[in-house]
Amino acid sequence: MSVVRIALAQVDLVVGDLDANCAMVRERVGQAAEAGAQLVVFPEMTLTGYPPEDLVLRQSFRQASCAALTRLATELAAAGQGDIAVVVGYLDSEGGPRNAAAFVQDGQVVARYFKHHLPNYGVFDESRYFKAGAELSVVHFGGVDIGLTICEDVWQDGGPFAAAAAAEVGLLVNINGSPYERDKDDVRLSLVRRRAVEAGAAVVYVNQCGAQDELVFDGDSFAVGADGQLLARAPQFVEGLFLLELELPASTGNTVSQAGELSVGRYRAPKPPRPLSEELAEPLGIADRLQDEAEVWGALVVGTRDYVVKNGFSSVVLGMSGGIDSAVVAAIAADAIGGANVHGVALPSDYSSAHSLADAAELAANLGAPLQTVPIAPMVSAFVESLKLTGLAEENVQARVRGTTLMGLSNQHGHLVLATGNKSELSVGYSTIYGDAVGGFAPIKDVPKTLVWKLARWRNAEATRRGETAPIPENSITKPPSAELRPGQLDTDSLPDYEVLDELLAHYVDGDAGFSDLLALGFDEELAARVTRMTDAAEWKRRQYPPGPKISLKAFGRDRRLPITNRWREHGVS
Amino acid sequence: MSVVRIALAQVDLVVGDLDANCAMVRERVGQAAEAGAQLVVFPEMTLTGYPPEDLVLRQSFRQASCAALTRLATELAAAGQGDIAVVVGYLDSEGGPRNAAAFVQDGQVVARYFKHHLPNYGVFDESRYFKAGAELSVVHFGGVDIGLTICEDVWQDGGPFAAAAAAEVGLLVNINGSPYERDKDDVRLSLVRRRAVEAGAAVVYVNQCGAQDELVFDGDSFAVGADGQLLARAPQFVEGLFLLELELPASTGNTVSQAGELSVGRYRAPKPPRPLSEELAEPLGIADRLQDEAEVWGALVVGTRDYVVKNGFSSVVLGMSGGIDSAVVAAIAADAIGGANVHGVALPSDYSSAHSLADAAELAANLGAPLQTVPIAPMVSAFVESLKLTGLAEENVQARVRGTTLMGLSNQHGHLVLATGNKSELSVGYSTIYGDAVGGFAPIKDVPKTLVWKLARWRNAEATRRGETAPIPENSITKPPSAELRPGQLDTDSLPDYEVLDELLAHYVDGDAGFSDLLALGFDEELAARVTRMTDAAEWKRRQYPPGPKISLKAFGRDRRLPITNRWREHGVS
């Protein structure tokens, strides 16, 4: 048996910024060296960021990625870190674009592995981009045989884990860009456990921590033994370098060249690993999993922070209506970039309740957020008089005047506008396009209304637990929801009770349930017909909605691709 | 040799409307029967419409498609049309969702074929949806062996055409949902010719005619002989039933069961084909191909008409600025749904030129379109005064007041709003989100500015040729383009000359050229740096832009999937 000291680099990446990603790798390898690590493992597509989408189709980008890898190997050696083995993800172009992992040591790319299973469902389009690999790369390092694998390889039967079993590998490294999804995490662990047992090898699973457009990566890196036992687990949503030692079986010297679906390529690291030193920092234990609301909150904060910061903004602006949605969005933004950078705008109309302004002011005060008030009556009157608008057209003008106001302040002051719509509204089209739908980012677009309330309560309780001021005004949580676009209007005038609506939408939107499925689940026929029809009819509006963090099984966006022109009606009547 | 009389059903489909698509098939089969056809061939996914996108993931939809096929077979027989053989596309679910073709005769589904090559590039995501087929279905009908294939099967080497050669098939049917793209059409013909020669069989190629969201299908159905000679070709953008007779070799009785990559399944039609009758309507000749501008105009008109009509609208509204973009969009809309249904709105500001209103009025008069004038000063002043806006923020408010005005009129009167932006503007972000970008559909979003001018000149010349009034005011074509958002503003203040810009964008956007490629092509370094940077920075705006017809190699939308958060810069400086 050999002991190998491994650093799991649970890091954030920036898509397209090869230089910054390489600099981050060098910095983390330096830290790992100080902590006495022998092997450092980075996430999937470390150098390019993940997912790079159609950048992969550019030859210039593919070449830059390959060049960056070579340069990184040289720079690590030049910095005196050649004796540490580093596994990084990158974009290769051998025989076609490849989602690749490299094993780097002593200034050399010792081995490369090309992802075998390419996901092409949900948010993933990897068959669009990559050619699949056909070889398991095994590196003999420190007396141990180490196999490289990437993300989806662990989700599908056959492939590299079967090959690893035949090749009697001691350790499998699995590098990931695995997006956060509610309730998904235990699946990761149970899958990896199963693969470890199948392969008869320990598995080190490393995932990105950060966000890219609509995807949030929660980290949650871990290691399991060859018996499937969980040995160590990093906390979710915490970037860092996590250290552990694994006792691994000695190489069998097995030279099997064909195993499972893949052939096996064998490589030898140029030098024995650096000797184990004593200065191991606190080794990684088994971090507790976050509870549901804490986990979702973490995802929304990271998703919002990374979108804002990576797109070069330092402040945001949003309408503060006194309602629950804008309060929760403001609180997320405050946790992401600090309350002082969250610019609230109260936009009262003639139909706004007395409590709206008071609740908005309380929220802003709790968050330390600047608040300004812009009454919309002068602009609304100008439109209504010029255009003779009535009814819904007049309601929508109010929302659009608010949207134009926020965009005006954004243009004038450089803030990113946050849209405050939730998933329930977005599903049934209960929002005004170019009105409340205005924004560069929409933090709660994948959060159903009932969960918005739960998150508000959880965040307030969390503040109380920490001895801080609860950020969200109690009145915003308890008052009946209203768009306040006409006197006395309530959401329940047009929509069913949110408890029922959200349950129905979870089946229809997230679960692809058909009409008969909905009836079998006990939903009222008229209600199911109405909600499915409203959802179908709102597709065109969703297409123009800003991006926001995916937290559900099926988020609007890349994840759910329905035609706009679509006469399929679940209840059978067009 | 046997003679088979074939009707090419070059028809329009509606995604999701199984009942309407089946009714259309029954009606067309009735017409084909009257014309003495023995075999009628419909496009890919006839019953579901194409592409059905994520509807495929719904079990309810898959079941409905299978049930519709069975019902269609029964109904055709009940209507006395059982003796005609009908090839239709549909969604099957045997062993997973299938992009399928059925050979129907005498109330029976005689044979089914599952598409072998699944395109997963450009606008296509078929690996997301379908399981690939592994059998070539050959039906013995009228003494001839007829093989079924679908669309992409003709674009890839190997697969059913190789299998058909080994099986010595006499005729291959290829059903398509092949989107229009400039300059693509000759590729289709030359490919099919090659496959015909490879297979040693005549090929009948049938394509949809109509539009679905961003895709336009131009028809262009045709037949080639086993020697690769073009025998007949239907006109582009014309829906209809086109008749031809093919003299085909008798079945060899070859029972090869394994050929090429696919096995071969053999089926026998239950009845001999209906006898050839004398009443063949005018047989299909070889239609001339349209010239470039005529073809693009046809695509834009069909794309706009189908989007408007299939989404339940009968009228559109747009801002008429007097400029070339809105003039061309209005003329396209008038050709699509009639000038009387095109509602123009002049939205003059203090910065509008004297000619703006006059040019808009002339355009509306030429098209027979109603025009109303709404001065935007009162609304703009209300915003500028409330928010103390200056510079770009003030310019944008003008555009957004126009957008909100158009949306107000849309809400009040039920018109669909058309956005008038062109591809050059959309590329470099020279448009105001929630301003001129407002709309349900954007007819020229994939048309570069230089082509907009060419189309205007072509359309006017076409009118003159037909002895009609040229629709587009000469002044709109010749005056220097300006957004008129500040005094004396011209596009050339912020943008390079459109001739240069469009050429550069064709390489960068459509061609995925890198920076060094652009320099090698002779573009100025500073210009290339500026334009690529502007294009990258506008991705977030494009994501919220309405859909519009794809006419280029790479349209914004499903066709080009770049990350918003993206620090890759072609000129190497972030």
Interface residues (C-beta under 8 A of the other chain):
Chain A: V14 V15 G16 D17 L18 D19 A20 P51 P52 E53 D54 L55 L57 R58 Q59 S60 F61 Q63 A64 N120 Y121 D125 S127 R128 Q212 D213 D306 Y307 K310 N311 V374 P375 P378 M379 S381 A382 F383 E385 S386 L387 K388 L389 T390 L392 A393 N396 V397 R400 V401 G403 T404 T405 M407 G408 L409 N411 Q412 I433 Y434 V438 G440 D512 A513 G514 F515 S516 D517 W540 R543 Q544 Y545 P546 P547 R560 R561 L562 P563 I564 T565 N566 R567 W568 R569 E570 S574
Chain B: V14 V15 G16 D17 L18 D19 A20 P51 P52 E53 D54 L55 L57 R58 Q59 S60 F61 Q63 A64 N120 Y121 D125 S127 R128 Q212 D213 D306 Y307 K310 N311 V374 P375 P378 M379 S381 A382 F383 E385 S386 L387 K388 L389 T390 L392 A393 N396 V397 R400 V401 G403 T404 T405 M407 G408 L409 N411 Q412 I433 Y434 V438 G440 D512 A513 G514 F515 S516 D517 W540 R543 Q544 Y545 P546 P547 R560 R561 L562 P563 I564 T565 N566 R567 W568 R569 E570 S574
